[in-house]
Amino acid sequence: MIVALDGVLIDVSVKTKNIRHTYIHKIGNNRLLVTSNRLFDEQSLKKLFLENRAKVDKLLHKQSRKILAPTGTVSLFGTLIPVESGFSKKSLWAYDKGILRISGKDEMGLAKALEAFYGRQVVEMAISELEKLQHTLGLIVSFKNLTFKSRRLKSRLGSYSQKTRTIMLNSLLGRFSLEYLKIILIHELVHINISGHQENFYKLLYAYVPDYRSKKRELANLIRTYEV
């Protein structure tokens, strides 16, 4: 839906959720997402924006992030692959012969399918890398009965649960070069032996990833720079 506000055309998507309040988010250049427990028409949206004018102005003038992959493609570990929407089978996505086909009839549905795809790719790649790392880290780290999971995390790139021996990896790692997944994976593997981030933890981590801090800064900068 297009809403005109003082001559500025704003592309607005509305998502209804079982929530108490109404929220306004930026999702692109002059594109806003409104989440609420009710639907809006053009006039009610305009009224909402006028009542929250300061927030809307701040969102619209907020510097937009760069596009990570051109339209019709996605970045998988730094490599562009073609993507087609409208996949009609029961699964959310299918990846075959270098082409990603995703389901979803709207923007939120497509985003859900894409996250499911990245989650699977991150887990599969982590398991593959684990087999290679056994020749190095295997001398001091036990890989027995490890479980890998991946989903979109808000503030962490990975975590390790000693209770369930589960490594959780942020699905964002599927967007960027494989080297970044490797450093986060090794970070969590070191946690198998050392739970906290004390001196001996970093001593062991740096033994395997001497440039860990610089690579971590590079990754953080990429996440801030690109629309992911």
CYANA upper distance limits for C-alpha pairs under 8 A (distance plus 0.5 A):
  1 MET  CA     11 ASP  CA      6.29
  1 MET  CA     12 VAL  CA      5.69
  1 MET  CA     13 SER  CA      6.91
  1 MET  CA     42 GLU  CA      7.71
  2 ILE  CA      9 LEU  CA      6.82
  2 ILE  CA     10 ILE  CA      6.00
  2 ILE  CA     11 ASP  CA      5.16
  2 ILE  CA     12 VAL  CA      6.53
  2 ILE  CA     42 GLU  CA      8.01
  3 VAL  CA      9 LEU  CA      6.23
  3 VAL  CA     10 ILE  CA      5.61
  3 VAL  CA     11 ASP  CA      7.01
  3 VAL  CA     12 VAL  CA      7.51
  3 VAL  CA     42 GLU  CA      6.63
  3 VAL  CA     45 LEU  CA      7.92
  3 VAL  CA     46 LYS  CA      7.09
  4 ALA  CA      8 VAL  CA      5.94
  4 ALA  CA      9 LEU  CA      5.04
  4 ALA  CA     10 ILE  CA      6.64
  4 ALA  CA     46 LYS  CA      8.13
  5 LEU  CA      9 LEU  CA      6.96
  5 LEU  CA     10 ILE  CA      7.85
  5 LEU  CA     46 LYS  CA      7.57
  9 LEU  CA     30 ASN  CA      7.68
 10 ILE  CA     30 ASN  CA      5.59
 10 ILE  CA     31 ARG  CA      6.26
 10 ILE  CA     32 LEU  CA      7.62
 11 ASP  CA     30 ASN  CA      6.68
 11 ASP  CA     31 ARG  CA      5.14
 11 ASP  CA     32 LEU  CA      6.81
 12 VAL  CA     31 ARG  CA      6.27
 12 VAL  CA     32 LEU  CA      5.38
 12 VAL  CA     33 LEU  CA      6.21
 12 VAL  CA     34 VAL  CA      7.70
 13 SER  CA     31 ARG  CA      8.40
 13 SER  CA     32 LEU  CA      6.93
 13 SER  CA     33 LEU  CA      5.34
 13 SER  CA     34 VAL  CA      6.72
 14 VAL  CA     33 LEU  CA      6.34
 14 VAL  CA     34 VAL  CA      5.28
 14 VAL  CA     35 THR  CA      6.40
 14 VAL  CA     36 SER  CA      8.13
 14 VAL  CA     39 LEU  CA      7.55
 14 VAL  CA     40 PHE  CA      7.76
 15 LYS  CA     33 LEU  CA      7.89
 15 LYS  CA     34 VAL  CA      6.69
 15 LYS  CA     35 THR  CA      5.28
 15 LYS  CA     36 SER  CA      7.00
 15 LYS  CA     39 LEU  CA      8.32
 16 THR  CA     35 THR  CA      6.21
 16 THR  CA     36 SER  CA      5.55
 16 THR  CA     37 ASN  CA      5.57
 16 THR  CA     38 ARG  CA      6.38
 16 THR  CA     39 LEU  CA      7.07
 17 LYS  CA     35 THR  CA      7.10
 17 LYS  CA     36 SER  CA      6.22
 17 LYS  CA     37 ASN  CA      5.57
 17 LYS  CA     38 ARG  CA      8.38
 18 ASN  CA     36 SER  CA      8.04
 18 ASN  CA     37 ASN  CA      5.94
 19 ILE  CA     36 SER  CA      6.97
 19 ILE  CA     37 ASN  CA      6.19
 20 ARG  CA     36 SER  CA      8.09
 20 ARG  CA     37 ASN  CA      7.35
 21 HIS  CA     36 SER  CA      6.83
 21 HIS  CA     37 ASN  CA      7.92
 22 THR  CA     34 VAL  CA      7.53
 22 THR  CA     35 THR  CA      6.24
 22 THR  CA     36 SER  CA      4.92
 22 THR  CA     37 ASN  CA      7.69
 23 TYR  CA     34 VAL  CA      6.16
 23 TYR  CA     35 THR  CA      5.76
 23 TYR  CA     36 SER  CA      7.00
 24 ILE  CA     32 LEU  CA      7.24
 24 ILE  CA     33 LEU  CA      6.27
 24 ILE  CA     34 VAL  CA      5.17
 24 ILE  CA     35 THR  CA      7.13
 24 ILE  CA     56 VAL  CA      8.23
 25 HIS  CA     32 LEU  CA      6.04
 25 HIS  CA     33 LEU  CA      5.52
 25 HIS  CA     34 VAL  CA      6.88
 25 HIS  CA     59 LEU  CA      7.86
 26 LYS  CA     30 ASN  CA      8.37
 26 LYS  CA     31 ARG  CA      6.56
 26 LYS  CA     32 LEU  CA      5.02
 26 LYS  CA     33 LEU  CA      6.63
 26 LYS  CA     59 LEU  CA      6.42
 26 LYS  CA     60 LEU  CA      7.77
 27 ILE  CA     31 ARG  CA      6.07
 27 ILE  CA     32 LEU  CA      6.07
 27 ILE  CA     33 LEU  CA      6.99
 28 GLY  CA     32 LEU  CA      7.59
 28 GLY  CA     64 SER  CA      7.17
 29 ASN  CA     60 LEU  CA      7.81
 29 ASN  CA     64 SER  CA      6.96
 30 ASN  CA     60 LEU  CA      6.40
 31 ARG  CA     60 LEU  CA      8.43
 40 PHE  CA     44 SER  CA      6.18
 40 PHE  CA     45 LEU  CA      6.39
 41 ASP  CA     45 LEU  CA      6.62
 42 GLU  CA     46 LYS  CA      6.72
 43 GLN  CA     47 LYS  CA      6.76
 44 SER  CA     48 LEU  CA      6.62
 45 LEU  CA     49 PHE  CA      6.68
 46 LYS  CA     50 LEU  CA      6.69
 47 LYS  CA     51 GLU  CA      6.69
 48 LEU  CA     52 ASN  CA      6.78
 49 PHE  CA     53 ARG  CA      6.00
 49 PHE  CA     56 VAL  CA      6.83
 52 ASN  CA     56 VAL  CA      6.76
 53 ARG  CA     57 ASP  CA      6.53
 54 ALA  CA     58 LYS  CA      6.68
 55 LYS  CA     59 LEU  CA      6.69
 56 VAL  CA     60 LEU  CA      6.62
 57 ASP  CA     61 HIS  CA      6.62
 58 LYS  CA     62 LYS  CA      6.45
 65 ARG  CA    224 ARG  CA      7.98
 65 ARG  CA    225 THR  CA      5.93
 65 ARG  CA    226 TYR  CA      5.49
 65 ARG  CA    227 GLU  CA      5.72
 66 LYS  CA    225 THR  CA      6.57
 66 LYS  CA    226 TYR  CA      5.09
 66 LYS  CA    227 GLU  CA      6.27
 67 ILE  CA    226 TYR  CA      6.24
 67 ILE  CA    227 GLU  CA      5.97
 68 LEU  CA     74 VAL  CA      8.30
 68 LEU  CA     75 SER  CA      7.56
 68 LEU  CA    226 TYR  CA      6.03
 68 LEU  CA    227 GLU  CA      6.67
 68 LEU  CA    228 VAL  CA      7.64
 69 ALA  CA     73 THR  CA      6.40
 69 ALA  CA     74 VAL  CA      5.87
 69 ALA  CA     75 SER  CA      6.40
 69 ALA  CA     80 LEU  CA      7.41
 70 PRO  CA     74 VAL  CA      7.92
 72 GLY  CA     82 PRO  CA      6.37
 72 GLY  CA     83 VAL  CA      5.91
 72 GLY  CA     84 GLU  CA      7.38
 73 THR  CA     80 LEU  CA      6.59
 73 THR  CA     81 ILE  CA      5.85
 73 THR  CA     82 PRO  CA      4.82
 73 THR  CA     83 VAL  CA      5.55
 74 VAL  CA     80 LEU  CA      6.07
 74 VAL  CA     81 ILE  CA      6.08
 74 VAL  CA     82 PRO  CA      7.06
 74 VAL  CA     83 VAL  CA      7.08
 74 VAL  CA    175 ARG  CA      8.42
 75 SER  CA     79 THR  CA      5.78
 75 SER  CA     80 LEU  CA      5.05
 75 SER  CA     81 ILE  CA      6.86
 75 SER  CA    174 GLY  CA      8.30
 75 SER  CA    175 ARG  CA      5.70
 75 SER  CA    176 PHE  CA      7.59
 76 LEU  CA     80 LEU  CA      6.75
 76 LEU  CA     81 ILE  CA      7.45
 76 LEU  CA    118 TYR  CA      8.40
 76 LEU  CA    174 GLY  CA      6.13
 76 LEU  CA    175 ARG  CA      5.53
 76 LEU  CA    176 PHE  CA      7.27
 77 PHE  CA    173 LEU  CA      7.94
 77 PHE  CA    174 GLY  CA      5.69
 77 PHE  CA    175 ARG  CA      5.60
 77 PHE  CA    176 PHE  CA      5.04
 77 PHE  CA    177 SER  CA      4.99
 77 PHE  CA    178 LEU  CA      5.74
 78 GLY  CA    175 ARG  CA      6.62
 78 GLY  CA    176 PHE  CA      5.15
 78 GLY  CA    177 SER  CA      5.04
 78 GLY  CA    178 LEU  CA      7.81
 79 THR  CA    177 SER  CA      8.43
 81 ILE  CA     98 GLY  CA      6.96
 81 ILE  CA     99 ILE  CA      6.84
 81 ILE  CA    100 LEU  CA      7.73
 82 PRO  CA     98 GLY  CA      7.87
 82 PRO  CA     99 ILE  CA      5.84
 82 PRO  CA    100 LEU  CA      6.78
 83 VAL  CA     99 ILE  CA      6.41
 83 VAL  CA    100 LEU  CA      5.12
 83 VAL  CA    101 ARG  CA      6.17
 83 VAL  CA    102 ILE  CA      7.90
 84 GLU  CA     99 ILE  CA      8.11
 84 GLU  CA    100 LEU  CA      6.76
 84 GLU  CA    101 ARG  CA      5.22
 84 GLU  CA    102 ILE  CA      6.83
 85 SER  CA    101 ARG  CA      6.21
 85 SER  CA    102 ILE  CA      5.46
 85 SER  CA    103 SER  CA      6.33
 85 SER  CA    104 GLY  CA      7.80
 85 SER  CA    110 LEU  CA      8.16
 86 GLY  CA    101 ARG  CA      7.90
 86 GLY  CA    102 ILE  CA      6.83
 86 GLY  CA    103 SER  CA      5.55
 86 GLY  CA    104 GLY  CA      6.99
 86 GLY  CA    105 LYS  CA      7.53
 87 PHE  CA     92 LEU  CA      8.16
 87 PHE  CA     93 TRP  CA      7.41
 87 PHE  CA     94 ALA  CA      8.36
 87 PHE  CA    101 ARG  CA      6.15
 87 PHE  CA    102 ILE  CA      5.63
 87 PHE  CA    103 SER  CA      4.86
 87 PHE  CA    104 GLY  CA      8.07
 88 SER  CA    103 SER  CA      6.61
 89 LYS  CA    103 SER  CA      8.22
 91 SER  CA    103 SER  CA      8.20
 92 LEU  CA    102 ILE  CA      6.43
 92 LEU  CA    103 SER  CA      5.69
 92 LEU  CA    104 GLY  CA      7.97
 92 LEU  CA    113 ALA  CA      5.50
 92 LEU  CA    116 ALA  CA      7.79
 92 LEU  CA    117 PHE  CA      8.49
 93 TRP  CA    100 LEU  CA      7.62
 93 TRP  CA    101 ARG  CA      6.04
 93 TRP  CA    102 ILE  CA      4.72
 93 TRP  CA    103 SER  CA      6.46
 93 TRP  CA    113 ALA  CA      6.58
 93 TRP  CA    114 LEU  CA      8.03
 93 TRP  CA    116 ALA  CA      8.22
 93 TRP  CA    117 PHE  CA      6.98
 94 ALA  CA    100 LEU  CA      6.40
 94 ALA  CA    101 ARG  CA      5.68
 94 ALA  CA    102 ILE  CA      6.95
 95 TYR  CA     99 ILE  CA      6.17
 95 TYR  CA    100 LEU  CA      4.98
 95 TYR  CA    101 ARG  CA      6.76
 96 ASP  CA    100 LEU  CA      7.19
102 ILE  CA    110 LEU  CA      7.28
102 ILE  CA    113 ALA  CA      6.51
102 ILE  CA    114 LEU  CA      7.41
103 SER  CA    109 GLY  CA      7.73
103 SER  CA    110 LEU  CA      6.70
103 SER  CA    113 ALA  CA      6.79
104 GLY  CA    108 MET  CA      8.10
104 GLY  CA    109 GLY  CA      4.71
104 GLY  CA    110 LEU  CA      5.08
104 GLY  CA    112 LYS  CA      8.40
104 GLY  CA    113 ALA  CA      7.36
105 LYS  CA    109 GLY  CA      6.56
105 LYS  CA    110 LEU  CA      7.46
106 ASP  CA    110 LEU  CA      6.72
107 GLU  CA    111 ALA  CA      6.67
108 MET  CA    112 LYS  CA      6.74
109 GLY  CA    113 ALA  CA      6.82
110 LEU  CA    114 LEU  CA      6.60
111 ALA  CA    115 GLU  CA      6.68
112 LYS  CA    116 ALA  CA      6.81
113 ALA  CA    117 PHE  CA      6.82
114 LEU  CA    118 TYR  CA      6.77
115 GLU  CA    119 GLY  CA      6.49
115 GLU  CA    151 ARG  CA      7.76
115 GLU  CA    152 ARG  CA      7.66
115 GLU  CA    171 SER  CA      7.40
116 ALA  CA    120 ARG  CA      6.85
116 ALA  CA    151 ARG  CA      8.25
117 PHE  CA    121 GLN  CA      6.81
118 TYR  CA    122 VAL  CA      6.55
118 TYR  CA    171 SER  CA      6.04
118 TYR  CA    172 LEU  CA      7.96
118 TYR  CA    174 GLY  CA      6.06
118 TYR  CA    175 ARG  CA      8.25
119 GLY  CA    123 VAL  CA      6.85
119 GLY  CA    149 LYS  CA      8.07
119 GLY  CA    150 SER  CA      5.33
119 GLY  CA    151 ARG  CA      5.98
119 GLY  CA    152 ARG  CA      8.34
119 GLY  CA    170 ASN  CA      8.28
119 GLY  CA    171 SER  CA      5.44
119 GLY  CA    174 GLY  CA      8.06
120 ARG  CA    124 GLU  CA      6.68
120 ARG  CA    150 SER  CA      7.65
121 GLN  CA    125 MET  CA      6.50
121 GLN  CA    174 GLY  CA      7.21
122 VAL  CA    126 ALA  CA      6.50
122 VAL  CA    150 SER  CA      7.15
122 VAL  CA    169 LEU  CA      7.91
122 VAL  CA    171 SER  CA      6.80
122 VAL  CA    173 LEU  CA      7.38
122 VAL  CA    174 GLY  CA      6.03
122 VAL  CA    181 LEU  CA      8.47
123 VAL  CA    127 ILE  CA      6.75
123 VAL  CA    148 PHE  CA      6.49
123 VAL  CA    149 LYS  CA      6.58
123 VAL  CA    150 SER  CA      6.70
123 VAL  CA    169 LEU  CA      8.23
124 GLU  CA    128 SER  CA      6.76
125 MET  CA    129 GLU  CA      6.59
126 ALA  CA    130 LEU  CA      6.50
126 ALA  CA    148 PHE  CA      8.25
126 ALA  CA    181 LEU  CA      8.06
126 ALA  CA    182 LYS  CA      8.19
126 ALA  CA    185 LEU  CA      7.54
127 ILE  CA    131 GLU  CA      7.10
127 ILE  CA    148 PHE  CA      8.16
128 SER  CA    132 LYS  CA      7.50
129 GLU  CA    133 LEU  CA      6.71
129 GLU  CA    182 LYS  CA      7.86
130 LEU  CA    134 GLN  CA      6.73
131 GLU  CA    135 HIS  CA      8.32
132 LYS  CA    136 THR  CA      8.48
133 LEU  CA    137 LEU  CA      6.21
133 LEU  CA    138 GLY  CA      7.36
134 GLN  CA    138 GLY  CA      4.70
134 GLN  CA    139 LEU  CA      8.06
134 GLN  CA    143 PHE  CA      8.43
135 HIS  CA    139 LEU  CA      8.01
137 LEU  CA    141 VAL  CA      6.29
138 GLY  CA    142 SER  CA      6.90
138 GLY  CA    143 PHE  CA      7.68
141 VAL  CA    189 LEU  CA      7.73
141 VAL  CA    190 VAL  CA      7.67
141 VAL  CA    192 ILE  CA      7.30
141 VAL  CA    193 ASN  CA      7.17
142 SER  CA    192 ILE  CA      8.02
145 ASN  CA    165 ARG  CA      7.57
146 LEU  CA    165 ARG  CA      5.87
146 LEU  CA    166 THR  CA      6.45
146 LEU  CA    167 ILE  CA      7.93
147 THR  CA    164 THR  CA      8.47
147 THR  CA    165 ARG  CA      6.76
147 THR  CA    166 THR  CA      5.10
147 THR  CA    167 ILE  CA      6.70
148 PHE  CA    166 THR  CA      6.21
148 PHE  CA    167 ILE  CA      5.46
148 PHE  CA    168 MET  CA      6.52
148 PHE  CA    169 LEU  CA      8.15
149 LYS  CA    166 THR  CA      7.70
149 LYS  CA    167 ILE  CA      6.77
149 LYS  CA    168 MET  CA      5.30
149 LYS  CA    169 LEU  CA      6.80
150 SER  CA    168 MET  CA      5.86
150 SER  CA    169 LEU  CA      5.19
150 SER  CA    170 ASN  CA      6.12
150 SER  CA    171 SER  CA      6.05
151 ARG  CA    168 MET  CA      8.08
151 ARG  CA    169 LEU  CA      7.23
151 ARG  CA    170 ASN  CA      5.91
151 ARG  CA    171 SER  CA      5.45
152 ARG  CA    170 ASN  CA      5.74
152 ARG  CA    171 SER  CA      5.55
152 ARG  CA    172 LEU  CA      7.00
153 LEU  CA    157 LEU  CA      7.42
153 LEU  CA    170 ASN  CA      5.92
153 LEU  CA    171 SER  CA      7.95
156 ARG  CA    170 ASN  CA      7.56
157 LEU  CA    169 LEU  CA      6.54
157 LEU  CA    170 ASN  CA      5.41
157 LEU  CA    172 LEU  CA      8.43
157 LEU  CA    173 LEU  CA      8.21
157 LEU  CA    184 ILE  CA      7.50
158 GLY  CA    167 ILE  CA      7.66
158 GLY  CA    168 MET  CA      5.85
158 GLY  CA    169 LEU  CA      4.85
158 GLY  CA    170 ASN  CA      6.24
158 GLY  CA    184 ILE  CA      7.11
158 GLY  CA    185 LEU  CA      8.18
158 GLY  CA    188 GLU  CA      7.37
159 SER  CA    167 ILE  CA      6.30
159 SER  CA    168 MET  CA      5.68
159 SER  CA    169 LEU  CA      7.20
159 SER  CA    188 GLU  CA      6.71
160 TYR  CA    165 ARG  CA      7.41
160 TYR  CA    166 THR  CA      6.20
160 TYR  CA    167 ILE  CA      5.04
160 TYR  CA    168 MET  CA      6.79
160 TYR  CA    188 GLU  CA      6.32
160 TYR  CA    189 LEU  CA      8.39
160 TYR  CA    191 HIS  CA      7.25
160 TYR  CA    192 ILE  CA      8.00
161 SER  CA    165 ARG  CA      5.82
161 SER  CA    166 THR  CA      5.72
161 SER  CA    167 ILE  CA      7.08
162 GLN  CA    166 THR  CA      7.65
162 GLN  CA    192 ILE  CA      7.35
165 ARG  CA    192 ILE  CA      8.45
167 ILE  CA    188 GLU  CA      7.27
169 LEU  CA    173 LEU  CA      8.14
169 LEU  CA    184 ILE  CA      8.45
169 LEU  CA    185 LEU  CA      8.23
171 SER  CA    175 ARG  CA      8.45
172 LEU  CA    176 PHE  CA      8.14
172 LEU  CA    228 VAL  CA      7.77
173 LEU  CA    177 SER  CA      8.47
173 LEU  CA    178 LEU  CA      8.39
173 LEU  CA    180 TYR  CA      7.44
173 LEU  CA    181 LEU  CA      6.17
174 GLY  CA    178 LEU  CA      8.27
174 GLY  CA    181 LEU  CA      8.13
175 ARG  CA    228 VAL  CA      8.33
176 PHE  CA    180 TYR  CA      7.56
177 SER  CA    181 LEU  CA      7.99
178 LEU  CA    182 LYS  CA      6.90
179 GLU  CA    183 ILE  CA      7.02
180 TYR  CA    184 ILE  CA      6.94
180 TYR  CA    215 LYS  CA      7.51
180 TYR  CA    216 LYS  CA      8.02
180 TYR  CA    219 LEU  CA      7.26
181 LEU  CA    185 LEU  CA      6.48
182 LYS  CA    186 ILE  CA      6.63
183 ILE  CA    187 HIS  CA      6.62
183 ILE  CA    209 VAL  CA      7.33
183 ILE  CA    212 TYR  CA      7.15
183 ILE  CA    215 LYS  CA      8.33
183 ILE  CA    216 LYS  CA      8.46
184 ILE  CA    188 GLU  CA      6.88
185 LEU  CA    189 LEU  CA      6.68
186 ILE  CA    190 VAL  CA      6.66
186 ILE  CA    205 LEU  CA      7.89
186 ILE  CA    208 TYR  CA      8.39
187 HIS  CA    191 HIS  CA      7.21
187 HIS  CA    205 LEU  CA      6.93
188 GLU  CA    192 ILE  CA      7.56
189 LEU  CA    193 ASN  CA      8.37
190 VAL  CA    194 ILE  CA      6.80
190 VAL  CA    201 PHE  CA      7.66
190 VAL  CA    204 LEU  CA      7.77
190 VAL  CA    205 LEU  CA      7.05
191 HIS  CA    195 SER  CA      5.48
191 HIS  CA    196 GLY  CA      7.76
191 HIS  CA    201 PHE  CA      8.15
194 ILE  CA    200 ASN  CA      8.44
194 ILE  CA    201 PHE  CA      6.49
196 GLY  CA    201 PHE  CA      7.52
197 HIS  CA    201 PHE  CA      6.03
197 HIS  CA    202 TYR  CA      7.29
198 GLN  CA    202 TYR  CA      7.31
199 GLU  CA    203 LYS  CA      6.66
200 ASN  CA    204 LEU  CA      6.74
201 PHE  CA    205 LEU  CA      6.67
202 TYR  CA    206 TYR  CA      6.31
203 LYS  CA    207 ALA  CA      6.81
204 LEU  CA    208 TYR  CA      7.46
205 LEU  CA    209 VAL  CA      6.46
205 LEU  CA    210 PRO  CA      8.14
205 LEU  CA    212 TYR  CA      8.39
206 TYR  CA    210 PRO  CA      4.88
206 TYR  CA    211 ASP  CA      7.72
206 TYR  CA    212 TYR  CA      7.19
211 ASP  CA    215 LYS  CA      6.66
212 TYR  CA    216 LYS  CA      6.48
213 ARG  CA    217 ARG  CA      6.73
214 SER  CA    218 GLU  CA      6.73
215 LYS  CA    219 LEU  CA      6.74
216 LYS  CA    220 ALA  CA      6.70
217 ARG  CA    221 ASN  CA      6.65
218 GLU  CA    222 LEU  CA      6.80
219 LEU  CA    223 ILE  CA      6.81
220 ALA  CA    224 ARG  CA      6.81
221 ASN  CA    225 THR  CA      6.53
222 LEU  CA    226 TYR  CA      6.53
223 ILE  CA    227 GLU  CA      8.08
223 ILE  CA    228 VAL  CA      7.59
